[in-house]
Amino acid sequence: MACENEYEENVDNLRKLFKVNNIVSFNIQHIKCSAGSSSGDNYMSVVKRIQIRGHHNSNNYKDTNYMSIIIKRQIPSLSRRQLYRCDEAFCNEIMAYNHVIPLLDRYMSESVFPKCFYAGQDDVGEIIVLEDLKEFGYRMQNRLTGLDLNFCELVMKQLAKFHAASIAAKRLDNAMFRDKCKQVSEIVYCKEGEEFYKNILETSIQESLNSLRSSNVDGCLTEPIRLIEKLQNKLFTKIQSYIMNTSDHMSVMCHGDLWMNNIMFITSNSENICVEPITSNFDNRPNASNHANYVPSGVKFFDLQAMRYASPVFDILHFIYTSTKRDLRDSYTKHLLEIYSLALSSNLEEQFTHSASDLDSLRDTYSLPNITNEYYKHVLYGLAICMWILPAVTFDPNNIPNLDAISELNRSAKEIKCTQKLTPEYHSRLRDLALEFYQNGYLNLSYIDD
């Protein structure tokens, strides 16, 4: 077998791994490696697609078997791993797949995550082996267009399913749930990551301010700019306080990094299927879609490096402010919160059919008013994560920064600066974001100082 560059794998090592863990059920004849994600889609690990061909023990060698899997490896650059805390992130994902997901899957009819065949160590180093979702028809959506309402509704339903499993596990097997929660740890807002990530966020805000000043030709951004400037040096600490001091009463296991790079959909032709009706107070749907005449019929979440125990609204805010545009948020945020609440209640009902008192108590805790209040109480998280992630959402594929080179040249987090070219889409969406937060009153000082 011949593989190139960072996607190369040792064939003998793979054969041993597959055999010991019963990953492949047939005799392997050929293994082919290739990139498992597009350029710019993955920053914290190396993702490889491994295509395997072979046959079962029989005389009929024409009966060829095929399997495609995804392998995640550590980034080779030690300086980059140290600077970006890749080791901690990779370890967290291994622990999530080994401990948290198996427990939560007991409380879901179908997992919202890809099947994990193995997560741990092999003869080469840390490795995670997952099913290849593309083989089942899952695809990423276009980051630049943002998701339309149908896609967002499905994410809200599946996110509620995931969170409901966490709630059920906490209520029905609390000791086990607590033990599994301890296996994953906060990697971004912890003390160990504070220096690096605080600098990254403040640098992102500075880039945002530079963009807003350039866009402020009519003066309408003057006040938003002033308020964001006042917020710049304390936003990380505020978010850190949100995350680290979240109330146990409402907390669930959260994905932690739920944006379009970590979500894949199956889409179906809308002319040939019956779309599940939505019960809510909103009847209209936006006309635009990522794929005309196609609607999502399935979704999976992956990349669990930032999994954390926190309020469910952090996953909701993270998703909405990285994966949608302002027009959808203006029209449908309340609707999406309602969809989430309805799905959460429905999933909890399945778990507590024989315990009406538990079900009533949980429905009261996670009522739509409480979720809505939590959402707007922590909405500044949406501002922070959007300014942080937006360069990656809108990047120019011909100008992707070389993180290995940056890590070699900048050994301190304080020296890291944004090096990728910021696109017109970035500037447009950032302008919309600043105006949205200002016009909705989220940037006023009394709100910030709460």
N, C-alpha and C positions, 0 to 999 in steps of 0.2 A: 504494500500500500504506500502511496506517496501523497502526503499532505503538505501544504505550504505554510510557512511562517507560524504565527501564533495559533493556528487552528490544527496544527499537527498533533497526533496522538500516537502513543506506542501501541501497536497492534497486540502484542503479547500481553501487555498490561490490561488492555480492554477485554480480551478474551477471558483472562483470569477473573476480572471484576464481574463480567456478565455471568460466568459460570458459578462463582461462589454465591452470588446474590440471586441466582435463578431469573435473571432479567431476560435472557434470550432462550427460547425453548427448542431451537433447532441448531444444527451444526453450521457454524459460521464458515462461509467460503470467502467472502469479500467484505471489507469495511472501507467506506469512503467518508472522509471528513470535509467539512466546508463551514463557512461562517453561519452561525445560527441566528444572527440578527444583522440588520442593515447598519451601515456606518453611521455613527452618531446615536444609535438607539440604546447603547449600553455603555456606561461609564465606570461601573464598579467591579466588573468581572469580565472574563472572556467567555462568550457563548458560542458553542459549536454544535452543528448538526451532524449526527453520526448515522449514516445509512448502512444497513447491514443486510446482506443477502446470504442465503444458504439453503439447506434442505434437511428434512428429518431422516432418521436412520431407516432407510429403505433402499431398495434397488431402483426405485423410480426417481432418478436424478432430475427429471424434467419438472418435477413438482417443486418449484422454487418458492422459498419463503422470503418475505421482506419485512423489515422493521426499521423505523426511523425514530431516533431518540434525540433529546437535547442534553448536552453536557455543559455544565458551568464549571469554570476553573478560576483560580486566583489570577490576577493580573501579574505578569512576570516582573514588572518594574518594582523593586523593593521600595525605592524612594516614593513612588506614587502610592503604593499601598500604605506606607507609614503616614504620609501627609494627609491622604483622604480617608484614613481609618478603614481601609478596605478589609483588613483582617477581621476587625470587629464586626463589620457588616456581614461578611461571608459566614463567620461563626454563628451569628444571630440567625441567618437563614437556615443553616444546617439544623440548629436547635428547633427552629419553627417547624421544619418538615418532619423532624423526628419526634417531637413532643406535642406541640400545640395542634397542628393540623390533624393528626390521627384522633385526638380527643374530640375536636369540633366536628369532624366528619361523622362521628356517631350520631350527631344531632341534626344532620342534613340528609335529605333523601338522595341528593346528588351533590358532590363537592363543587364548590365554586373555584377550586384550585386544580392545576394539572396534577395528574398522578405522579408521585415521587417514587422511583424505583430504589434509589439509594441516596443517602446524604451522609457524608463522613469523610474518611481518609482512604486512599488507596496507596499503591507503591510510589506514586508521583507526588501526591499532596492532597489538599482538600478538593472534594469533588461532589457535585450534585447531579444526579441523573434523573431526568424528567421525561414524561411522554411528550412527543412532538405534536403540539396542538394544530399545526398546519396540516397534518395528515388527516385531521378530522374536520377540516374546513374552516378553522379559525384564522382570522386575519386581523392585523392592526388597522386602525382607521387613520385617515390623513390628519396629522396634527394641525396643519395650517388652517383647515376649514373649521375645526372644532366639531363637537358632536351635536347632532340635532336632537330634538326632544325624544324621539323613539328610542334612541341609543341611551340617552340619559335615564329614561324611565326604567329600562332594563337593568342598568347599573344600580340604580336605587333599590330595585327589588332584590337583586342578588346580594347587594351590600347588607340589606336588612336581613336576609337569610343567614349570612355569615355572622352578623352581630347577634341575631336571635339564638344561634347555636351557642355562642359564647355565654349569653344570658342563661340559657337552659343548663349548660354545663356548670355554671357558677351556682345556680340554685339547686340542681339535682345531685351534683357530685362536687361539693365545694372544696373538700380537701384535695382531691385530684386536680381540680381546676387551679387552685392556688399553687400547687406544686409545679404544674406545667407552665403557669405564668412566670414563675421564677427562672425558667430555663431561657427565656428571652429577656433582653435588657434594652433600655433606651440607648441609642447610639448617637443621636443628634443633639439633644438638649440636656445631656448628662454633663457633669463637671469635666469629665475627660475630653469631651468633644467641644466644650464651650469656646476655647480660644479659636479653633479653626472655623467652626461653623458660624460663630458670631461675626468673625471677619468676613466670611463669604457673604452672609446676609447683608452686612453693612455696605460691602462693596457693590452688591446687587442693587441696593437702594440708591447708592451714589450714581451708578449707571442709569438708574431710572430717573433720578433727578436731572441728570445731564440731558437725557432724552426729552423730559417734560419742558425744560427751559428752551430747548431748540424748537419745540412744538408750540410754544406759547406766543404765537404771532398775534393773537387777538386779545390776549390778556386774561382769558377765562381760566387759565391754569395757575395764575399768580397765587391765589389763596390756597389751593390744594398743595402747591409746591411748598409754601410756607409751613403748612401743617405737617407735611411729610418730613420736612427738614427737622422739625421739633421732635418727631417720632424716631428718626433714624437711629440714634444711639441707644435707644431703650426698647426697641421693638423685640430684639432677640430675648432680652431678659424678661419681657412681658410674656412672650410665647413660652419661654422656659418655665415660667411660673404656672402658666396654664397647664402645661403637660405634666410637670413634676408634682403639682399639687391638686391634680384632678380628684374629684370626689369618688370614692370607691362605690358609693351608692348607685351611680349611673354608669360606671366604667365598663368597658367591654374590651376584648382583644381587638385591636385595630390593625388594618393592613399597614398603615403608616406612610405609604408612598403611592397612593392610588391616583395615578394620572395615566394619560393615554399610552405612554410607553410601556405600561405594565398591565394593559388590558387588551384582550383579543376577543373578537366577535365572530359568530357565524351569522351570515345574512341570508335571507330568503327573498325570492321574488314576490313582491306584495300582491301581484295579480293572481298568484297560485296558492296563497295561504290565507287562513282566517286569523287576523290579528286579535290577540286577547284584549277584550275591552278593559278600559281603565275607569274605575269609579272614583270621581272626584268632582270638585266644583268648577273645573276648567274644561271647556269643551273644544276650544280651538287648538289647532296644531300648526306649527310653522310649515311653510311650503317647502323650504330648502331642505335638502338631505345630502349626506355625504355621497350616497350612491342612489341616483334616481331610480324609483320603482323597487328599491330594496329596503327591507326592514330587518332589524336584528332578531334572531331567534335563539341565540345562546351567547353566553359571555363567560370568560374565565379571567381570574386575577392571578398574577404571578409576581416574582421579585419581592420576596418577603424579608428583605434585609433590615427594614426599619420597623418591623412589627413591634407594637407596643400595647400596653394596657392603659387605656385613657377613655375620655368621653367619645362616644360614637360620632359626634359632630365634627371631630377633626378629620375623619375619613371623608365625610360629606363635603366639608369646606375644601379639603385638599383636591378632591375630584372636581367639584364645580368650578373652582377658580383656576384650574390648570387646563381644563378640557372643554370649556364652553366660552362663548363670546358674550359680550355685555347684553346684546338684544335678547338672547335667550334667558339670561339671568334676570333681567328686568321683568320679563313676561311670565317666567315659569319657576322661579325659585320656590315660592310658596307651594306651588303644585308639586314640585319634586319632593319637598319635605312631606307633603301629604301622602304621596306615593310610597315614600320610605316608611312612614308611620303605619299605613294600612298593611304593607307587606310584613313589617315587624310584628304587628298584632296577629296577622294570619299565621305566621310561622310559630309564634309563641303558643297560639291556640292548639297547634298540632302537638306540641310538646307537653302541654298541661291540660289535656282533655279530661283527666280524672282528678284535677285539682283546681276547682273553680276559684278558691280563695287566692291561690298563688297567681293564677292567671289575672284576676282582677287587680291584685297588688302590682304586678309587673306592667299591666296596661296603664295603670295610674302613673307609675314611675316614668314610663316611656311614652306618655301621651303626646299628642301632636303639640299642644301648648308648651309642654316642657322641652320637647326637642327643638321647637322653634325658638324658645327663650335661650336655650343653650347655644344654638346656632348664632344668633345675633350678639349674644354676650361675648362670643369668641371670634367674631367676624374678622378681627384684625389678623388672625391666622391666615385667612384667605388672602389678604393684602400681601402679607409676608411671603407666602408660598408662591403667589403669582409672580411677584417681582423676582423671586429666586429662580423659578423654573422657566419663566417666559423666554429667556434667551435660548434655552434648549428646545422649547416648543416651536420657535420660529426661526431656528438656525438656518444658515445658508449651507447646504450640503457640500458645497465646494470650498468651504472655509471652516472646517471643523478644527478646533484647537487640539494641539498635540499635548495631551495631559502628561505623558511621560517626560517630554522635554521641559514642560513647565515645572514639574516636580523636581527634576534634576537641578534646575536653575534657582528654584525658590524653596529652600528647606524650611521656611517658617510660614505659618499661615498668614502672618501680617504682610507678607510680600506678594501674595497671590493677587493678581489683577485679571479682570475680564479681558480675554484676548480675541474672542471670536467677533466677527463682523455682525453688527446689529442691523437687522433687516427692516425695510419699511413696514412690514407686518408687525414687528416688535413695537415700533414707535406708535403705530396706530392703536394697537391693543392696549398699550400702556397708558396712552392718553385716555382711552375709554375707561380704564380701571381707575385712574385718579379722579376723573369726573364722577364716576359711579360712587366712590367712597365719599367724596365731598358732598355731592348732591343728596345723598342719603343720610348725611349727618354722622357718618362713622368716623370722621377725622376731627370732630370738634374736641376741644381739650378736656371737657368734662367726661366725655366718653372714654378718651384715652387714659385718663387718670383714675378711672374707676378701679 
